[in-house]
């Protein structure tokens, strides 16, 4: 009866605040009485209001504060006053240590039994605040990382190995058991990498330690440093997972496998390299369940319009360029999803196939059986395609076949490793592709980089040093700088103290005009370069990065590192 009365009061409060219609409340209360579910859960399931609206209404009803964890500076050492198990069990998070009491954010503030157990666990009274379940889960996943657990599993592996000489064959059989410490160690590393959205895991044997590093937003961070004796056991387990030769330690090997972490599934590309102190292994994590962004959200409007116009042409070549890790594959996949329809046949040859797209025929390159880009491309032309994607143009043979495919009525998308857009056609000439073929088929080139974005929670106004301001003045006017939001990231628990969270692309686009084609055909690289840079104007990679600085989205130092990888346009 008490619970029903409380639900009626909550419903009335929601109606009074204008968050819920009376007829919706009546229906929800009927379902609550029928199913026994809490009224809040019924309202959320029926999408009648958001978690935040419900939490704020509960806080108002009980006269306790509502805390938005997205804007609250959470301190990991305070949160860890409760163990991860306790935090998940009680749906609670310690927000402040007030000495004689603790401020605790809870999802269900009416659960009196949990409050009593929280007070016992913390050995002091608790002051309550209301938080949402979604923000609680996200914060728990971020704060209670697996670093300590990884270290413990690593020590367990060390104890198991002892001082004995390692027999790789017998080890291969022994560690196939899912309960083996080495398996637990690897699974915990994968779980931690998934939690913090790492793109790569590096296992690097040194003389006195094994270093495990994660690449987060393009920057490597040390995760653990362990006894080097466990390196061999880790390598064997990883090789078994990737179906590689566990006895071969003298030559590089490449493989792939899949793992699951929580609700996410990862395809993992593995590369081994023999080094002075053992085999170095790099794992690239590709999250299959991750929702890919639409093409128009990846680029600014002007770049998107030019790129979209080029890829929708009936035939020709469109190239996306940049160094490794600059987001070229993401851009091309977004383009394919825009172009994919039942009336269009799309074929891709990739090394490797990073993401699988329904309705598209994707081919994995395998050089060991001589299934090369050039060989696949030659066969593609007999498959009656409309659009071809070549993962990368690596040699003159592949380049020439791609160009000939464009000349015979196909749209070809591909990537090339060049520093900027104007140098891309010249790179094709340097590879040996005839100038008239490049001039007649190349439609557009998009060059891109990824820039780290400031953390939205700890970004604060900043006064950059003189040398950084000198660089900015080259790409922005004094009026623009005067109205800019120059900021830096202080570093907080949400960004792991680095001040950055996430990355965004910066682009420059060059469309092939008749003047550019003529300069290219006349083999005049200096004139071509001048005309291309004149066409791009103040829309270079450096200008795009500077625009992010002016908008307060990144720092001048970060923009300078991006611009340094491309040729200056002075």
C-alpha positions as CSV (number, residue, x, y, z in Angstrom):
1,X,0.0,0.0,0.0
2,X,2.9,2.4,0.9
3,X,4.6,1.7,-2.4
4,X,1.4,2.3,-4.4
5,X,0.7,5.5,-2.5
6,X,4.3,6.7,-3.3
7,X,3.9,5.8,-7.0
8,X,0.6,7.8,-7.1
9,X,2.4,10.8,-5.6
10,X,5.3,10.5,-8.0
11,X,2.8,10.3,-10.9
12,X,0.9,13.3,-9.7
13,X,4.2,15.2,-9.3
14,X,5.1,14.4,-12.9
15,X,1.7,15.5,-14.2
16,X,2.0,18.7,-12.1
17,X,5.4,19.5,-13.6
18,X,4.1,19.0,-17.1
19,X,6.3,16.0,-17.8
20,X,3.4,13.5,-18.1
21,X,-0.2,13.6,-19.3
22,X,-2.9,12.4,-16.9
23,X,-4.2,9.7,-19.4
24,X,-0.6,8.4,-19.8
25,X,-0.3,8.2,-16.0
26,X,-3.6,6.4,-15.6
27,X,-2.4,3.8,-18.2
28,X,1.0,3.4,-16.6
29,X,-0.5,3.0,-13.1
30,X,-2.8,0.3,-14.4
31,X,0.2,-1.6,-15.9
32,X,2.2,-1.1,-12.7
33,X,-0.6,-2.7,-10.6
34,X,-1.0,-5.5,-13.1
35,X,2.7,-6.3,-13.6
36,X,4.1,-5.4,-10.2
37,X,6.9,-3.3,-11.9
38,X,7.9,0.0,-10.4
39,X,6.0,2.9,-11.9
40,X,9.3,4.5,-13.0
41,X,10.3,1.4,-14.9
42,X,6.9,1.3,-16.6
43,X,7.2,5.0,-17.7
44,X,10.7,4.4,-19.0
45,X,9.8,1.3,-20.9
46,X,6.9,3.1,-22.5
47,X,9.2,6.0,-23.4
48,X,6.9,8.5,-21.7
49,X,9.9,10.4,-20.2
50,X,13.7,10.2,-19.9
51,X,15.8,8.7,-17.1
52,X,17.0,12.2,-16.2
53,X,13.4,13.6,-16.0
54,X,12.4,10.7,-13.8
55,X,15.4,11.1,-11.5
56,X,14.8,14.9,-11.1
57,X,11.2,14.3,-10.3
58,X,12.1,11.7,-7.7
59,X,14.7,14.1,-6.2
60,X,12.0,16.9,-6.0
61,X,9.5,14.5,-4.4
62,X,11.9,13.3,-1.7
63,X,13.5,16.8,-1.3
64,X,17.1,15.5,-2.0
65,X,19.5,16.8,-4.6
66,X,19.8,15.4,-8.2
67,X,23.4,15.0,-9.4
68,X,24.2,15.0,-13.1
69,X,27.3,12.8,-13.3
70,X,28.1,14.2,-16.7
71,X,28.9,17.5,-15.0
72,X,30.0,16.3,-11.6
73,X,33.8,16.0,-10.9
74,X,34.0,12.4,-9.8
75,X,37.1,11.5,-7.8
76,X,38.2,7.8,-8.3
77,X,39.7,7.5,-4.8
78,X,36.3,8.6,-3.2
79,X,34.3,6.3,-5.5
80,X,36.4,3.4,-4.5
81,X,35.3,3.6,-0.9
82,X,32.8,1.1,-2.2
83,X,34.0,-1.9,-4.1
84,X,32.8,-2.4,-7.7
85,X,30.7,-5.3,-6.5
86,X,29.0,-3.1,-3.9
87,X,28.5,-0.2,-6.3
88,X,26.7,-2.4,-8.8
89,X,24.7,-4.3,-6.1
90,X,23.5,-1.2,-4.4
91,X,23.3,0.9,-7.6
92,X,25.2,3.5,-5.7
93,X,28.3,5.7,-6.1
94,X,30.2,7.6,-3.4
95,X,30.3,11.2,-4.6
96,X,31.9,13.1,-1.6
97,X,33.8,12.1,1.5
98,X,32.5,14.6,4.1
99,X,34.4,13.1,7.0
100,X,31.6,12.2,9.4
101,X,29.3,11.2,6.5
102,X,29.4,10.5,2.7
103,X,27.3,11.9,-0.1
104,X,26.1,8.8,-2.1
105,X,24.4,9.0,-5.4
106,X,21.7,6.2,-5.7
107,X,19.3,5.2,-8.4
108,X,16.6,4.0,-6.0
109,X,16.5,6.4,-3.0
110,X,13.4,4.7,-1.6
111,X,15.3,1.4,-1.0
112,X,15.8,1.7,2.8
113,X,17.5,-1.7,3.2
114,X,20.2,-0.7,0.7
115,X,20.8,2.6,2.5
116,X,21.3,0.7,5.8
117,X,23.8,-1.7,4.1
118,X,25.6,1.3,2.5
119,X,26.0,2.9,5.9
120,X,27.4,-0.3,7.3
121,X,29.8,-0.8,4.3
122,X,31.1,2.8,4.6
123,X,31.0,2.8,8.5
124,X,29.4,6.2,8.6
125,X,26.0,7.8,7.8
126,X,25.1,8.5,4.2
127,X,23.5,11.6,2.6
128,X,21.5,10.7,-0.5
129,X,21.4,12.2,-4.0
130,X,19.6,10.9,-7.0
131,X,21.5,9.8,-10.1
132,X,20.4,8.0,-13.3
133,X,21.1,4.3,-14.0
134,X,22.7,5.0,-17.3
135,X,25.2,7.5,-15.9
136,X,25.9,5.2,-13.0
137,X,26.8,2.3,-15.2
138,X,29.0,4.5,-17.4
139,X,30.8,5.9,-14.4
140,X,31.3,2.5,-12.8
141,X,32.8,1.1,-16.0
142,X,35.2,4.1,-16.2
143,X,36.3,4.3,-12.6
144,X,36.6,0.6,-11.7
145,X,39.0,-0.2,-14.4
146,X,40.8,-3.6,-14.4
147,X,44.3,-2.3,-13.8
148,X,44.7,-4.0,-10.3
149,X,43.0,-7.2,-11.5
150,X,45.4,-7.3,-14.6
151,X,48.4,-6.9,-12.3
152,X,47.1,-9.7,-10.0
153,X,46.6,-12.1,-12.9
154,X,50.0,-11.2,-14.3
155,X,51.6,-12.2,-10.9
156,X,49.5,-15.4,-10.9
157,X,51.0,-16.3,-14.3
158,X,54.5,-15.5,-13.0
159,X,53.9,-17.9,-10.0
160,X,52.6,-20.6,-12.3
161,X,55.6,-20.4,-14.6
162,X,58.1,-20.4,-11.8
163,X,61.8,-20.7,-12.9
164,X,61.3,-23.6,-15.3
165,X,62.4,-23.5,-18.9
166,X,59.4,-22.8,-21.1
167,X,58.3,-25.6,-23.5
168,X,56.2,-23.9,-26.1
169,X,54.5,-27.1,-27.3
170,X,53.4,-28.2,-23.8
171,X,52.5,-24.7,-23.0
172,X,50.2,-24.5,-26.0
173,X,48.3,-27.5,-24.6
174,X,48.3,-26.3,-21.1
175,X,46.9,-22.8,-21.7
176,X,44.0,-23.9,-23.9
177,X,42.1,-24.4,-20.6
178,X,39.7,-21.4,-20.2
179,X,40.5,-21.3,-16.5
180,X,44.2,-20.8,-16.9
181,X,45.6,-17.6,-15.4
182,X,46.9,-16.5,-18.8
183,X,43.4,-16.7,-20.3
184,X,42.0,-14.7,-17.4
185,X,44.8,-12.1,-17.9
186,X,44.1,-11.7,-21.6
187,X,40.3,-11.5,-21.1
188,X,40.8,-8.8,-18.4
189,X,43.1,-6.8,-20.7
190,X,40.5,-7.0,-23.5
191,X,37.7,-5.9,-21.0
192,X,39.7,-2.9,-19.9
193,X,40.6,-1.9,-23.4
194,X,36.9,-2.1,-24.3
195,X,35.9,0.0,-21.4
196,X,38.2,2.9,-22.2
197,X,37.6,2.6,-26.0
198,X,41.2,1.8,-26.9
199,X,41.9,1.2,-30.6
200,X,45.1,-0.9,-30.2
201,X,46.9,-3.0,-27.5
202,X,50.7,-3.2,-27.6
203,X,52.6,-6.1,-25.9
204,X,56.3,-5.0,-25.9
205,X,59.0,-7.2,-24.3
206,X,61.9,-5.2,-22.8
207,X,65.0,-6.4,-21.1
208,X,63.6,-6.3,-17.6
209,X,59.8,-6.1,-18.1
210,X,56.9,-6.7,-20.4
211,X,55.1,-3.4,-21.1
212,X,51.4,-3.4,-22.1
213,X,50.2,-0.2,-23.7
214,X,46.8,1.0,-24.9
215,X,46.4,3.5,-27.7
216,X,43.6,5.9,-26.8
217,X,42.5,8.7,-29.1
218,X,45.8,8.2,-31.1
219,X,48.1,8.4,-28.1
220,X,49.8,5.4,-26.3
221,X,49.4,5.0,-22.5
222,X,51.2,2.4,-20.4
223,X,48.7,0.0,-18.8
224,X,50.9,-2.5,-16.9
225,X,54.6,-3.4,-16.5
226,X,55.0,-7.1,-15.8
227,X,57.7,-9.8,-15.4
228,X,59.2,-10.5,-18.8
229,X,58.8,-14.3,-18.2
230,X,55.1,-14.1,-18.9
231,X,55.7,-12.7,-22.4
232,X,56.2,-16.1,-24.0
233,X,53.0,-17.5,-22.5
234,X,51.0,-14.5,-23.7
235,X,52.5,-14.8,-27.2
236,X,51.6,-18.5,-27.4
237,X,48.0,-17.9,-26.3
238,X,47.5,-15.1,-28.7
239,X,49.0,-17.1,-31.6
240,X,46.7,-20.0,-30.8
241,X,43.7,-17.6,-30.9
242,X,44.9,-16.3,-34.3
243,X,45.8,-19.7,-35.7
244,X,49.5,-18.7,-36.1
245,X,52.5,-20.9,-35.9
246,X,53.5,-20.9,-32.2
247,X,57.0,-22.3,-32.9
248,X,57.9,-19.5,-35.4
249,X,59.5,-16.7,-33.5
250,X,62.0,-15.5,-36.1
251,X,59.6,-14.1,-38.7
252,X,56.7,-11.6,-38.5
253,X,53.2,-13.1,-38.7
254,X,49.7,-11.7,-39.2
255,X,46.4,-13.1,-38.1
256,X,43.0,-12.3,-36.8
257,X,40.4,-13.5,-34.2
258,X,37.3,-12.4,-32.5
259,X,36.6,-11.8,-28.8
260,X,33.6,-10.7,-26.8
261,X,33.7,-8.2,-24.0
262,X,30.4,-7.6,-22.2
263,X,27.8,-6.8,-24.9
264,X,30.4,-5.9,-27.5
265,X,32.1,-8.1,-30.1
266,X,35.5,-7.3,-31.4
267,X,37.3,-8.4,-34.5
268,X,41.0,-8.2,-33.7
269,X,43.9,-7.9,-36.2
270,X,47.1,-9.3,-34.8
271,X,50.7,-8.5,-36.0
272,X,53.8,-10.0,-34.5
273,X,57.4,-8.8,-34.9
274,X,60.6,-10.4,-33.6
275,X,62.6,-7.9,-31.5
276,X,65.8,-8.0,-29.4
277,X,64.0,-9.2,-26.3
278,X,61.2,-11.3,-27.8
279,X,58.2,-10.9,-30.0
280,X,56.3,-7.6,-30.0
281,X,52.6,-8.0,-30.7
282,X,50.1,-5.3,-31.7
283,X,46.3,-6.0,-31.6
284,X,44.0,-3.6,-33.5
285,X,40.5,-3.7,-32.0
286,X,37.6,-3.3,-34.4
287,X,34.2,-3.0,-32.5
288,X,31.6,-4.8,-34.7
289,X,28.6,-3.6,-32.8
290,X,29.7,0.0,-32.9
291,X,27.2,2.2,-34.9
292,X,29.1,3.9,-37.7
293,X,28.6,7.6,-38.3
294,X,26.9,8.9,-41.4
295,X,29.1,10.5,-44.0
296,X,27.6,14.0,-43.6
297,X,28.5,13.9,-39.9
298,X,32.1,13.1,-40.5
299,X,32.9,16.1,-42.7
300,X,32.1,19.9,-42.7
301,X,29.3,20.8,-45.2
302,X,31.6,22.2,-47.9
303,X,33.9,19.1,-47.9
304,X,30.9,16.8,-47.8
305,X,29.2,18.4,-50.8
306,X,32.3,18.1,-52.9
307,X,33.1,14.5,-51.8
308,X,29.4,13.4,-52.2
309,X,29.2,15.0,-55.7
310,X,32.4,13.1,-56.7
311,X,31.4,9.6,-55.4
312,X,27.9,9.8,-57.1
313,X,29.5,10.4,-60.5
314,X,28.8,7.5,-63.0
315,X,32.6,6.7,-63.3
316,X,36.0,7.9,-62.2
317,X,38.3,7.6,-59.2
318,X,37.9,9.3,-55.8
319,X,40.9,9.0,-53.4
320,X,41.0,9.4,-49.6
321,X,44.6,10.1,-48.4
322,X,46.4,10.4,-45.1
323,X,48.8,8.5,-42.9
324,X,47.9,5.3,-41.1
325,X,45.3,5.9,-38.4
326,X,43.9,9.0,-40.0
327,X,40.3,7.6,-40.5
328,X,40.5,6.8,-44.2
329,X,38.7,3.5,-43.8
330,X,35.9,5.0,-41.7
331,X,35.3,7.7,-44.4
332,X,35.2,5.1,-47.2
333,X,32.9,2.8,-45.3
334,X,30.5,5.7,-44.6
335,X,30.6,6.5,-48.4
336,X,29.8,2.8,-49.3
337,X,26.8,2.8,-46.9
338,X,25.5,6.0,-48.5
339,X,25.9,4.4,-52.0
340,X,24.7,0.9,-51.1
341,X,21.3,0.1,-52.6
342,X,19.6,-2.9,-54.3
343,X,20.1,-1.4,-57.7
344,X,23.9,-1.0,-57.3
345,X,26.5,-3.8,-57.2
346,X,29.5,-2.9,-55.0
347,X,32.6,-5.0,-54.8
348,X,35.5,-4.4,-52.4
349,X,39.0,-5.8,-52.1
350,X,40.5,-5.1,-48.7
351,X,43.4,-6.1,-46.5
352,X,41.9,-6.8,-44.1
353,X,38.1,-6.6,-44.3
354,X,37.5,-4.4,-41.2
355,X,33.7,-4.1,-41.1
356,X,31.1,-6.3,-42.8
357,X,28.3,-4.4,-44.7
358,X,25.2,-6.2,-45.7
359,X,24.5,-6.1,-49.5
360,X,28.2,-5.6,-50.4
361,X,30.6,-8.2,-51.8
362,X,33.8,-7.9,-49.8
363,X,37.0,-9.8,-50.6
364,X,39.9,-10.4,-48.2
365,X,43.3,-10.0,-49.8
366,X,45.7,-13.0,-49.1
367,X,49.2,-12.5,-50.5
368,X,50.2,-16.0,-49.2
369,X,48.0,-17.6,-51.9
370,X,48.8,-14.8,-54.4
371,X,45.3,-13.2,-54.0
372,X,46.7,-9.7,-54.5
373,X,44.9,-6.4,-55.1
374,X,45.8,-6.5,-58.7
375,X,44.6,-10.1,-59.2
376,X,41.3,-9.4,-57.5
377,X,40.7,-6.2,-59.4
378,X,41.2,-8.0,-62.8
379,X,38.6,-10.5,-61.8
380,X,36.3,-7.8,-60.4
381,X,35.8,-6.4,-63.9
382,X,34.2,-9.7,-65.0
383,X,31.7,-9.5,-62.1
384,X,29.6,-6.7,-63.6
385,X,30.2,-4.1,-60.8
386,X,29.0,-0.5,-60.6
387,X,31.3,0.6,-57.8
388,X,34.7,-0.8,-56.8
389,X,36.6,-0.2,-53.5
390,X,40.3,-0.9,-53.5
391,X,41.5,-0.9,-49.9
392,X,44.8,0.7,-50.8
393,X,46.8,1.5,-54.0
394,X,50.2,0.0,-53.1
395,X,51.9,-0.5,-56.5
396,X,51.8,0.6,-60.1
397,X,50.0,-2.5,-61.3
398,X,47.1,-2.0,-58.9
399,X,47.0,1.7,-59.8
400,X,46.9,1.1,-63.5
401,X,44.1,-1.5,-63.2
402,X,42.1,0.9,-61.0
403,X,42.5,3.7,-63.5
404,X,41.5,1.4,-66.4
405,X,38.4,0.3,-64.5
406,X,37.4,4.0,-64.1
407,X,38.0,4.6,-67.8
408,X,35.7,1.7,-68.7
409,X,32.7,3.1,-66.8
410,X,33.2,2.1,-63.1
411,X,33.3,4.3,-60.0
412,X,36.5,3.4,-58.1
413,X,37.1,4.4,-54.4
414,X,40.5,3.9,-52.8
415,X,43.2,5.2,-50.4
416,X,46.7,6.4,-50.9
417,X,49.4,7.4,-48.4
418,X,50.2,11.0,-49.2
419,X,50.6,14.1,-47.0
420,X,48.0,16.3,-48.7
421,X,45.5,16.4,-51.5
422,X,47.7,18.3,-54.1
423,X,50.5,15.8,-53.9
424,X,48.3,12.8,-54.6
425,X,48.0,13.0,-58.4
426,X,51.8,13.6,-58.6
427,X,52.3,10.5,-56.5
428,X,50.3,8.4,-59.0
429,X,52.6,9.8,-61.8
430,X,55.6,9.0,-59.7
431,X,54.3,5.4,-59.4
432,X,54.3,5.1,-63.2
433,X,50.7,5.7,-64.1
434,X,50.5,7.7,-67.4
435,X,49.5,11.4,-66.9
436,X,46.6,11.3,-69.4
437,X,45.0,8.4,-67.5
438,X,45.2,10.2,-64.2
439,X,44.0,13.5,-65.7
440,X,41.0,11.8,-67.4
441,X,39.8,9.6,-64.5
442,X,40.6,11.4,-61.1
443,X,37.6,13.2,-59.9
444,X,38.5,14.4,-56.4
445,X,41.0,13.8,-53.5
446,X,40.2,14.2,-49.9
447,X,43.1,14.4,-47.4
448,X,42.3,14.0,-43.7
449,X,43.7,13.8,-40.2
450,X,42.2,13.1,-36.8
451,X,42.4,15.8,-34.1
452,X,41.9,15.1,-30.4
453,X,39.0,17.0,-28.9
454,X,39.1,18.7,-25.5
455,X,37.3,16.9,-22.7
456,X,33.9,18.5,-22.3
457,X,34.1,18.3,-18.5
458,X,37.5,19.8,-17.7
459,X,38.1,22.2,-20.6
460,X,38.9,25.7,-19.3
461,X,40.1,29.1,-20.7
462,X,43.8,29.3,-21.4
463,X,46.5,31.7,-22.5
464,X,48.7,29.9,-25.0
465,X,52.5,30.7,-25.2
466,X,53.9,33.1,-27.7
467,X,55.1,30.5,-30.3
468,X,51.7,28.9,-30.4
469,X,50.0,32.3,-30.9
470,X,52.4,33.0,-33.7
471,X,51.4,29.8,-35.5
472,X,47.7,30.6,-35.0
473,X,48.0,34.1,-36.5
474,X,49.2,32.5,-39.7
475,X,45.9,30.7,-40.1
476,X,43.4,33.1,-38.5
477,X,42.9,36.9,-38.5
478,X,43.2,39.1,-35.5
479,X,39.5,39.6,-35.3
480,X,38.9,35.8,-35.3
481,X,41.5,35.3,-32.6
482,X,40.0,38.2,-30.5
483,X,36.6,36.4,-30.6
484,X,38.0,32.9,-30.1
485,X,37.5,30.5,-27.1
486,X,41.1,29.4,-26.5
487,X,41.0,26.6,-24.1
488,X,42.9,23.6,-22.6
489,X,41.9,20.4,-20.8
490,X,42.8,20.5,-17.1
491,X,42.5,16.7,-16.9
492,X,39.8,14.9,-14.9
493,X,38.6,11.4,-14.1
494,X,36.4,11.3,-17.2
495,X,39.4,11.8,-19.6
496,X,41.9,9.8,-17.4
497,X,43.7,13.0,-16.7
498,X,44.8,13.8,-20.2
499,X,42.4,16.7,-21.0
500,X,41.2,15.2,-24.3
501,X,38.3,12.8,-25.1
502,X,37.5,11.6,-28.6
503,X,38.8,12.7,-32.0
504,X,37.3,14.5,-34.9
505,X,38.4,14.6,-38.6
506,X,39.9,17.7,-40.3
507,X,39.9,17.6,-44.1
508,X,41.0,19.3,-47.3
509,X,39.4,18.5,-50.7
510,X,40.7,19.0,-54.2
511,X,38.3,18.6,-57.1
512,X,40.0,17.9,-60.5
513,X,39.2,20.9,-62.8
514,X,40.1,21.2,-66.5
515,X,43.0,23.6,-65.6
516,X,44.4,21.0,-63.2
517,X,44.0,18.2,-65.7
518,X,45.8,20.3,-68.4
519,X,48.7,21.1,-66.1
520,X,49.0,17.4,-65.2
521,X,48.9,16.2,-68.8
522,X,51.6,18.8,-69.7
523,X,53.8,17.2,-67.0
524,X,54.2,20.5,-65.1
525,X,54.2,19.5,-61.4
526,X,55.0,23.0,-60.2
527,X,52.1,24.6,-62.1
528,X,49.8,21.8,-61.0
529,X,50.8,22.3,-57.3
530,X,50.3,26.1,-57.6
531,X,46.8,25.7,-59.2
532,X,45.7,23.0,-56.7
533,X,46.7,25.1,-53.7
534,X,45.0,28.1,-55.2
535,X,41.8,26.1,-55.5
536,X,42.0,24.8,-52.0
537,X,42.8,28.3,-50.7
538,X,42.2,28.7,-46.9
539,X,40.6,25.3,-46.6
540,X,43.7,23.3,-45.9
541,X,44.2,20.7,-43.1
542,X,46.0,23.4,-41.1
543,X,43.2,25.9,-41.5
544,X,40.6,23.2,-40.5
545,X,42.6,22.4,-37.4
546,X,42.9,26.1,-36.6
547,X,39.2,26.5,-36.9
548,X,38.8,23.9,-34.2
549,X,41.1,25.9,-32.0
550,X,39.1,29.1,-32.5
551,X,35.9,27.2,-31.6
552,X,37.5,25.9,-28.3
553,X,37.4,22.3,-29.5
554,X,41.1,21.6,-29.3
555,X,44.4,23.2,-28.3
556,X,46.9,25.1,-30.5
557,X,49.6,22.5,-29.7
558,X,47.3,19.7,-30.9
559,X,46.5,21.6,-34.1
560,X,50.2,22.2,-34.7
561,X,51.0,18.5,-34.5
562,X,48.3,17.7,-37.1
563,X,49.4,20.6,-39.4
564,X,53.1,19.4,-39.1
565,X,52.2,16.1,-40.8
566,X,51.0,17.9,-43.9
567,X,53.0,20.2,-46.1
568,X,52.7,23.9,-45.2
569,X,50.9,26.0,-47.7
570,X,53.1,29.2,-47.5
